[in-house]
Structures are given as structure tokens and as C-alpha cells.
Amino acid sequence: QVQLVESGGGLVQPGGSLRLSCAASETIGNIYAMGWFRQTPGKERHLVAMITTGDITYYSDSIKGRFTIFRDSAKNIVYLQMNSLKPEDTAVYYCTTRRFNSSWSDWGQGTQVTVSS
């Protein structure tokens, strides 16, 4: 089981930026994909971005063009750079892993992002 620790959340004004970090306890090069989900109260968690070992990325339509997922394999950290933040981006953001031919499994504790003036 991979231990994941997120950080970087906080309060930001609309139009601002934040960078979330997800530190993994094992070599992320051995993990097929890593992703960021977000969740608001009363709603299901959903995927916003993911990156594979081949650096293939996916973004949900709601954040495409504003968020960028990238990784530092030497540090075993995956980042989510969030620009042009909107109030609707307010959520708890979770980091997660996915093994090849498997579902999303390990989860971090989450980090709160609040976009408000």
C-alpha cells in the first residue's frame, strides 16, 4: 500500500493560483498512474487530472486549460498546478494511485482548496 500525503491547499481569491503536492512513499515510476480527485459536500468524488508512467495526461473538461498535472520522479511527488481558480473549484482534493489494469486504490487524506473573495 502506498502512503500519500497531500499539501498545498488553502484559501485563494478567484483568479489566483495554488500548487498541490502529493508525496508518495514509494517510487512513482512503479505506479501506472497517479491522479487528483476532488469532492464537495454531499457529492461523489470525481477525477480531475491524471498522469501515467508514460506521461500521458488526462484532464476533466471543467479544469482543462487551467490545471496542469506533472511529476518529479526523483522526489516521488506529483503536483497539480491550478491557475485561474474559480469558486466552483472549491473542494477537498485527493491524490490517488492506480495500478495497471486496476482501479484507483491508495488515497491521501485530502487537502482543502477554497476559492473565495
N, C-alpha and C positions, 0 to 999 in steps of 0.2 A: 504494500500500500504506500502510495506516495503522499508525503506530507506537503501541503501547500499553504503558504502564508501570503495573504494579500495585504497591500498597503497603498497609501496614496490618495485615499478618498478624502472628502471634506466638503466644505461649503464654498461655492463659487457663484459668481454672478452670471447671468445669461451672456453668452458670447465669450466667456472665459474658457480656460483650458485646465485640464488635470492630466497627470500621468499615473496610471495604476501599475503596480508591480506585483508579480506573483513569483515568489521564490519557492523552488521545488527541492525536495530532499534527495532527489536522485537525478542522474544525468538526463536532461530533457531530450537529448538526441536519441535516447532509447524509447521515447514515448511517441507513438504515432502522431498524435495531435494534442494540442492544448487549446483551450477555449475560454472565453469570457461569456458568462450568462449574466442576466440581470433580472431582478424581481422586485415588484412593488406590492404593497399590502393587498391581500385578497386575490392576487393574480398568480398565474403559474410563472415559473422561471423559464426564460427563453434565451436562446443563443443569440449573441450579437456579433461575435467575431471568433474565428478560429484560425490556427496555423498548423500546418503539418510539418513533418520532418523534412519534406521536400520543399518547404517554404511556400506551399500553396496556401492561399488565404481565402477566407470567406467572410463576407460582411452582410448583416441584415440590411434590408432596404432603409430602415429607419435611421441608420447611422452611417451609411455608405457616403464616402467623401469627406466625412468629418472625423472619423476614428481610424486609427491605424494600429494593427497588432504586429508586434515584432518581438524577436527574442535575442538574448545574449546567451549562447550555448556555453560559453566559458564560465559564466556565473550561474547558469541554470535558472535564469529569470526570464519570464515572459512579461511583456509590457502591453498596456493599452493606452495609447496616446489619444486623448479626447479633446478635440478642438471645437470651437463654435457651439459650445454646450447650450442646450435648451432646457427649460423647466421640465419638459417631458422625459429628459434623460435621468431625472431623479429616480434613484433606485438603490438597492443593495446589489453590488457587483460581486460575482463569484468566479473564481478561477477553477478550472477542472481539467481532467485528463481523459484521453480516450486511447485505448489500445487498438491495434489493428483488428478489424472485424469484430469490434466490441462496442458497447455503448459507453457513454460518459460515466465515469466511475468515481474517482477521488475528487473531493471538493475541499476548498478552503473555507474559512469561517465567514468570509464576506467582508466587504468594505462599503460603507455608506457614501454615496455621492448625492449631494443636494445642490440643485441649481435654482437659485432664488435671488431676487433683488432685495 
